[in-house]
Amino acid sequence: MKKGEKNPNASAILKAHFGLIQDGCKAPSLAYGMTFGGKRIAAHNTTLPFRIASMSKSFTAAAVLLLRDRKKLQLDQPIAELVPELKNLTLPTSDSPAVTVRHLLTMSSGLSTDDPWGDRHLDADHDFMQKLFQDGGYFAEPPGTEFCYSNYGYAILGRAISNAANQTFQQFISTELWTPLGMHSTGWTPAAHHATPHRRRDNAAIDDGMPPLADGGFASMGGIWSTVDDLLIWANFMLNAFPARDGKDDGPLCRASRREMQQISRALKRELTPGLSQRNIFGGYGMGLRLFDDTKLGYLVSHSGGLPGYGSNMIWHPERQFALISLANITYAPMFDANFVALETLQSEGLLPAARVRSAGPLIKHAEALVALLNAWKDERAHAIFADNVVLDESFERRKMQFDQVAKFKGPFKCGEITAHNAASADVIMLDANGQSVMKLSLKLSPQVPPLIQSYEIKAIAYEELLKS
């Protein structure tokens, strides 16, 4: 940034960034929106409906979990129990397990990856689906062994929802998810005014040449129409599941099930990020959602959508509570790449929210008791705060001697900042008599009730800084 220039805010950065994306991909219409902690900080074209393609899968997965919570189905039951037409499904090997609901949810069924074949069957009628189910499915891998992205698998889940709910999956998702959340601009058919599909040819956008496929048997994998406004409601509903906590658990899907969707169920091979500085990114598939663990941005939840005429992506960060949605009406627009680079840019400018600070909670009393012991060691006090393994792992006499060797500072010491990693592990800054940070104390609690300190480690701050250098 040149001298005299104003520090750009997030809205200005996103406006410039998505302007370049739209120019590059030639999308006639592009929409985006971003929230920090549920509060909107940037928005453009947020009421225009687009077809969101495979982003639809998160709604299908949520519907399956809702039916599971209502005991209408089980995740580990064979799918043929819910979709009897699949009873003659021929498995790839004689030792393959039966395909289950969980396999389909987590892209672990082994069914052949079917992009772009599945994209052309959103309007499949009942007869087409019946024959497809009765014929079975072609497997690329045995069930439960590899990630195989399957639109067909999510079409099967659509039928399972319909059978378990005794109504079409479209009706169930509409009434049980969208209506309670107030997603009134989301549906299975396009509104009168919507982003019309385009494709790129000779570096220009042209009309796709045919109307969007109608709602049908494959719509559970990619048929939903929605707006940025409504999708931000959905993203923040997913974010609201974190952290786990006591208190009122507002539906329509409980927080535990929402968190379940956002955990890695099937690992993916590492891949290069599309960001400004390419690096390996690790992750996997949850249930209707993809998860990424990036060294710079952290743990991200996302899903893209791509169809003839459309490209989209939604991405959010459970710890930092931000969400970004972008939609474009040109075939397979690279909106994941666009969103990822947008987040990297905001991160480089220091404009993304910090991760939430975990409560130190019950760790405080353990930290204070340990610091008090170190100030004036008494074996009876040590026995009261330590788990039984501590003295077996190292004698109290040697522990006291080791602390005296490290603590070449003026005491008595006090607890400073406590950083909790979780409810059983924390780092504690120890302050000397002058209030200066001199040592870092790391402690872990045992799993027994009540918990006791099972291990601790002390390092001088100067030593830590030396390691960093």
C-alpha positions in Angstrom: 0.0 0.0 0.0 1.4 3.4 -1.0 2.0 6.2 1.4 -1.1 8.2 2.0 -3.5 5.5 0.9 -6.3 4.7 3.2 -6.4 1.2 4.7 -9.0 -0.7 2.7 -11.9 -2.3 4.5 -13.3 -5.7 3.9 -16.2 -4.5 1.8 -14.0 -2.5 -0.5 -11.6 -5.4 -1.0 -14.4 -7.9 -1.8 -16.0 -5.4 -4.3 -12.7 -5.0 -6.2 -11.9 -8.8 -5.9 -15.2 -10.0 -7.2 -15.2 -7.4 -9.9 -12.0 -9.0 -11.3 -13.5 -12.4 -10.9 -16.6 -11.4 -12.9 -14.5 -9.9 -15.6 -12.3 -13.0 -15.8 -15.0 -15.6 -15.9 -17.4 -13.4 -18.0 -20.4 -14.1 -15.8 -23.3 -11.8 -16.7 -24.4 -11.9 -13.1 -22.4 -12.4 -9.9 -23.5 -12.2 -6.3 -21.6 -12.4 -3.0 -22.1 -11.7 0.6 -20.0 -12.0 3.8 -20.8 -12.0 7.5 -18.6 -11.7 10.6 -20.3 -13.2 13.6 -23.7 -13.1 11.8 -23.3 -9.4 11.0 -23.1 -8.5 7.3 -20.0 -6.7 6.2 -20.2 -7.0 2.4 -23.0 -7.7 0.0 -23.8 -7.5 -3.7 -26.8 -8.7 -5.7 -27.9 -10.7 -2.7 -31.6 -11.2 -3.6 -31.1 -12.6 -7.1 -31.8 -16.4 -7.3 -29.2 -18.7 -8.8 -29.2 -22.4 -9.1 -26.7 -23.5 -6.5 -26.0 -27.0 -7.9 -24.1 -29.3 -5.5 -24.4 -26.9 -2.6 -27.8 -28.5 -2.4 -26.2 -31.6 -0.9 -25.9 -29.9 2.5 -29.7 -29.6 2.7 -30.1 -33.2 1.7 -27.6 -34.3 4.4 -29.4 -32.2 7.0 -32.7 -33.8 6.1 -31.2 -37.2 6.5 -29.9 -36.4 9.9 -33.2 -34.8 10.9 -34.9 -38.1 10.1 -32.2 -40.0 12.0 -32.8 -37.8 15.0 -36.6 -38.6 14.7 -35.7 -42.3 14.5 -37.1 -42.7 11.0 -33.9 -44.1 9.7 -30.4 -45.1 10.9 -27.1 -44.0 9.3 -25.6 -47.5 9.4 -28.6 -49.4 8.0 -28.3 -50.8 4.4 -29.7 -48.3 1.9 -31.8 -51.2 0.4 -33.9 -51.2 3.5 -35.0 -47.7 2.7 -35.0 -47.9 -1.1 -36.1 -51.5 -1.8 -35.5 -51.1 -5.6 -31.8 -51.3 -4.7 -32.1 -54.8 -3.2 -30.4 -56.3 -6.2 -27.5 -53.8 -6.2 -24.4 -55.8 -7.3 -21.4 -55.1 -5.1 -18.0 -54.9 -6.7 -16.4 -57.7 -4.7 -17.8 -60.6 -2.7 -16.4 -59.2 0.5 -17.8 -55.7 0.0 -20.1 -54.5 2.8 -23.6 -53.4 2.0 -23.9 -49.8 1.0 -25.3 -47.8 3.9 -26.9 -44.4 4.4 -23.6 -43.2 6.0 -21.6 -44.4 2.9 -23.8 -42.3 0.7 -23.7 -39.2 3.0 -19.9 -39.2 3.2 -19.1 -40.0 -0.4 -17.8 -43.4 0.7 -20.2 -45.7 -1.3 -17.6 -46.3 -4.0 -20.1 -45.5 -6.7 -18.4 -44.0 -9.8 -17.9 -40.3 -9.7 -20.5 -38.9 -12.1 -19.7 -35.3 -13.0 -20.8 -34.2 -15.5 -23.3 -37.1 -16.2 -25.4 -36.4 -13.1 -25.7 -32.7 -14.0 -27.9 -33.6 -17.0 -30.4 -35.6 -15.0 -31.8 -33.2 -12.5 -35.2 -33.5 -14.1 -35.2 -37.4 -14.1 -38.8 -38.7 -13.8 -40.1 -41.5 -11.8 -39.7 -44.1 -14.5 -36.1 -43.1 -15.1 -35.3 -43.3 -11.4 -37.0 -46.7 -11.0 -35.0 -48.2 -13.8 -31.8 -46.7 -12.6 -32.3 -48.0 -9.1 -33.3 -51.5 -10.3 -30.3 -51.7 -12.6 -28.1 -50.9 -9.5 -24.9 -48.9 -9.9 -21.4 -49.1 -11.2 -18.6 -49.0 -8.6 -15.2 -47.4 -8.9 -14.2 -48.8 -5.5 -15.5 -51.1 -2.8 -17.9 -49.4 -0.4 -16.2 -47.8 2.6 -12.6 -47.6 1.2 -12.2 -44.5 -0.8 -13.6 -41.0 -1.5 -15.8 -41.2 -4.6 -17.9 -38.1 -5.2 -21.3 -39.4 -6.3 -24.3 -37.4 -7.4 -26.1 -40.6 -7.9 -25.5 -41.4 -4.3 -27.3 -38.2 -3.2 -30.1 -38.9 -5.7 -30.5 -42.2 -3.8 -30.6 -40.3 -0.5 -33.4 -38.2 -2.0 -35.5 -41.3 -2.5 -34.6 -42.5 1.0 -35.8 -39.2 2.5 -39.1 -39.5 0.6 -39.7 -43.0 1.8 -38.8 -42.4 5.4 -40.7 -39.1 5.6 -43.7 -40.4 3.6 -43.6 -37.3 1.4 -41.3 -36.1 -1.3 -37.8 -35.0 -0.3 -38.7 -31.6 -1.8 -41.6 -31.2 0.5 -39.7 -32.4 3.5 -36.7 -30.1 3.0 -38.9 -27.1 2.2 -41.2 -27.5 5.3 -38.7 -28.8 7.8 -35.7 -26.7 7.0 -36.3 -23.7 4.9 -39.6 -22.5 6.4 -38.4 -22.6 10.0 -35.2 -20.8 9.1 -37.0 -18.1 7.1 -35.3 -19.0 3.8 -38.3 -17.8 1.8 -36.3 -17.2 -1.4 -35.1 -20.7 -1.7 -36.9 -23.4 -3.7 -37.0 -26.1 -6.3 -38.1 -24.0 -9.2 -36.8 -20.7 -10.4 -38.5 -17.4 -9.5 -39.9 -15.3 -12.3 -36.7 -13.1 -12.1 -33.6 -15.2 -11.8 -30.0 -15.4 -13.0 -30.3 -17.1 -16.4 -27.7 -19.7 -17.4 -24.7 -18.8 -19.6 -21.6 -20.5 -20.9 -18.3 -19.1 -22.1 -17.4 -19.3 -25.7 -14.6 -17.4 -27.5 -13.9 -15.4 -24.4 -17.5 -14.1 -24.2 -20.6 -15.2 -22.3 -23.5 -16.6 -24.4 -26.9 -17.9 -23.5 -26.7 -21.6 -22.5 -29.1 -22.3 -25.3 -31.7 -24.2 -23.2 -33.7 -23.5 -20.1 -32.5 -24.9 -16.8 -33.6 -28.5 -16.2 -36.7 -28.9 -14.2 -37.0 -30.3 -10.7 -36.9 -34.1 -10.7 -35.4 -37.3 -9.2 -31.8 -35.9 -9.1 -32.7 -32.6 -7.6 -31.6 -33.8 -4.1 -28.0 -33.7 -5.4 -28.1 -30.3 -7.1 -31.5 -28.8 -7.9 -32.0 -26.0 -5.4 -32.4 -22.3 -6.3 -31.4 -19.8 -3.7 -30.0 -16.3 -3.0 -27.0 -15.0 -1.2 -29.3 -13.7 1.5 -30.8 -17.1 2.2 -27.5 -19.0 1.9 -26.0 -16.7 4.6 -28.9 -17.7 6.8 -27.9 -21.3 6.2 -24.2 -20.7 6.7 -24.8 -18.9 10.0 -27.2 -21.7 11.1 -24.3 -24.1 10.6 -21.9 -21.7 12.4 -24.3 -21.4 15.3 -23.6 -25.0 16.2 -20.2 -24.0 17.5 -19.1 -24.0 20.3 -20.9 -26.9 22.0 -22.7 -25.5 25.0 -25.6 -25.7 27.5 -28.8 -23.9 26.9 -31.6 -23.7 24.4 -31.0 -25.8 21.3 -33.0 -24.1 18.5 -34.0 -26.3 15.6 -34.8 -27.2 13.0 -31.7 -29.5 13.3 -30.0 -29.8 16.7 -26.5 -28.4 17.2 -25.0 -31.8 17.7 -26.2 -33.0 14.3 -25.1 -29.8 12.6 -21.6 -30.3 14.1 -21.7 -33.9 12.9 -22.2 -32.7 9.4 -19.1 -30.5 9.7 -16.6 -33.2 10.8 -14.3 -35.2 8.5 -15.9 -38.6 7.8 -13.8 -39.5 4.7 -10.3 -38.2 4.3 -9.2 -36.7 1.0 -5.8 -36.7 -0.6 -3.9 -33.4 -0.1 -4.2 -30.9 -2.9 -2.7 -27.5 -3.7 -4.6 -24.4 -2.6 -5.8 -22.0 -5.3 -4.5 -19.1 -3.1 -2.0 -16.4 -3.5 0.8 -18.6 -2.2 0.1 -22.2 -3.2 0.6 -24.8 -0.5 -0.7 -28.2 0.4 -4.2 -28.3 1.9 -5.6 -31.2 3.8 -9.1 -32.1 4.5 -12.0 -34.5 3.8 -15.7 -34.8 3.3 -18.3 -34.6 6.1 -21.9 -35.0 5.3 -22.9 -32.8 2.4 -20.0 -30.5 3.2 -16.2 -30.4 2.5 -13.7 -29.6 5.2 -10.2 -28.1 4.7 -7.4 -27.6 7.2 -5.2 -24.8 5.9 -2.0 -23.7 7.6 -2.9 -20.0 7.1 -6.7 -19.8 7.2 -7.4 -22.7 9.6 -10.3 -25.1 9.6 -12.8 -24.2 6.8 -16.2 -25.7 6.0 -17.3 -25.4 2.4 -19.1 -26.8 -0.6 -19.1 -25.7 -4.3 -21.7 -26.1 -6.9 -21.3 -26.4 -10.7 -23.9 -27.0 -13.4 -24.2 -26.0 -17.0 -24.9 -22.3 -16.7 -23.9 -21.9 -13.0 -21.0 -21.9 -10.5 -21.1 -21.3 -6.8 -19.4 -21.7 -3.4 -20.1 -21.3 0.3 -17.4 -21.3 2.9 -17.2 -20.5 6.6 -14.9 -20.8 9.6 -16.5 -22.3 12.8 -13.7 -20.9 15.1 -13.6 -17.4 13.6 -17.4 -17.2 12.8 -17.2 -15.8 9.3 -19.0 -16.9 6.2 -18.7 -16.0 2.5 -21.0 -16.9 -0.3 -20.5 -16.3 -4.0 -22.7 -17.2 -7.0 -22.3 -16.7 -10.7 -24.3 -17.6 -13.8 -21.7 -19.1 -16.1 -20.9 -22.8 -16.5 -18.7 -24.1 -13.7 -17.6 -20.6 -12.5 -14.5 -21.1 -10.2 -16.1 -19.7 -7.1 -14.2 -21.8 -4.6 -11.0 -20.4 -6.0 -12.5 -16.9 -5.9 -13.6 -17.3 -2.3 -10.4 -18.8 -1.1 -8.3 -16.0 -2.6 -10.7 -13.5 -1.1 -10.2 -14.9 2.3 -6.4 -15.0 1.9 -6.5 -11.3 0.8 -8.6 -10.3 3.8 -6.2 -12.3 6.1 -3.2 -10.6 4.7 -4.8 -7.2 5.5 -5.6 -8.3 9.0 -9.4 -8.0 8.3 -10.6 -11.5 9.2 -12.0 -12.0 12.8 -9.8 -13.7 15.3 -10.6 -17.1 16.6 -12.8 -17.2 19.6 -11.0 -17.4 22.9 -11.8 -20.7 24.7 -12.9 -20.3 28.3 -10.2 -21.5 30.8 -13.1 -22.6 33.0 -12.1 -25.2 35.6 -8.5 -25.1 34.4 -8.0 -21.9 36.4 -8.1 -23.6 39.8 -5.7 -26.4 38.6 -3.3 -23.8 37.3 -3.4 -21.8 40.5 -2.9 -24.9 42.6 0.1 -26.0 40.6 1.8 -22.6 40.7 1.2 -22.5 44.5 2.8 -25.9 44.8 5.8 -24.8 42.8 6.2 -21.8 45.0 6.2 -23.9 48.2 6.4 -27.6 47.5 4.8 -30.0 49.9 4.3 -33.6 49.0 0.9 -33.8 50.6 -0.3 -30.9 48.5 1.2 -32.6 45.4 -0.7 -35.8 46.1 -3.9 -33.7 46.3 -3.6 -32.1 42.9 -1.8 -34.7 40.9 -3.1 -37.9 39.3 -1.5 -41.1 40.6 0.8 -41.4 37.5 2.7 -38.2 38.2 4.9 -39.5 41.0 5.4 -42.8 39.2 6.6 -40.9 36.1 9.0 -38.8 38.0 9.6 -38.6 41.8 8.5 -35.4 43.6 12.0 -34.8 44.8 13.3 -34.7 41.2 10.4 -32.6 40.1 11.1 -30.0 42.7 14.8 -30.0 41.7 14.0 -29.6 38.0 11.8 -26.6 38.8 14.5 -24.9 40.8 16.9 -25.3 37.8 14.4 -23.6 35.4 13.1 -21.0 37.8 16.1 -18.6 38.0 13.7 -15.7 38.6 12.4 -13.9 41.6 9.3 -15.4 43.1 6.8 -16.0 44.4 5.2 -16.7 41.1 1.7 -16.0 40.0 -0.6 -17.1 37.2 -0.8 -14.8 34.3 -2.7 -15.4 31.1 -4.2 -18.8 30.7 -4.8 -20.1 27.2 -7.1 -23.1 27.1 -6.6 -25.6 24.2 -9.7 -27.5 25.4 -11.4 -28.2 28.7 -8.5 -30.5 29.8 -5.4 -28.7 28.5 -3.9 -25.2 28.8 -0.8 -23.1 28.7 -0.2 -20.7 31.6 2.1 -17.7 31.7 3.9 -17.5 35.0 4.7 -14.0 36.3 7.6 -13.2 38.7 7.4 -10.9 41.7 7.6 -7.9 39.4 4.7 -9.0 37.3 7.0 -9.9 34.3 6.2 -13.0 32.1 9.1 -15.4 32.8 7.9 -18.9 32.3 5.3 -20.9 30.3 3.6 -23.7 32.2 1.7 -26.4 30.1 -0.6 -28.7 31.9 -3.0 -31.6 31.1 -5.9 -33.0 33.2 -6.7 -36.7 33.6 -10.0 -38.2 32.4 -11.2 -39.2 35.9 -13.8 -37.5 37.9 -12.9 -35.2 39.4 -10.0 -34.5 37.0 -6.4 -34.2 38.4 -3.2 -32.9 36.8 -1.7 -35.8 34.9 1.3 -33.9 33.4 2.9 -30.5 33.2 5.9 -28.9 31.6 7.7 -25.7 32.4 9.9 -23.6 30.0 11.5 -20.2 30.5 10.0 -17.6 28.1 13.5 -16.7 26.9 14.0 -20.4 25.8 10.7 -20.3 23.9 11.7 -17.2 22.1 15.1 -18.7 21.3 13.3 -21.7 19.7 11.2 -19.3 17.5 14.2 -17.5 16.3 
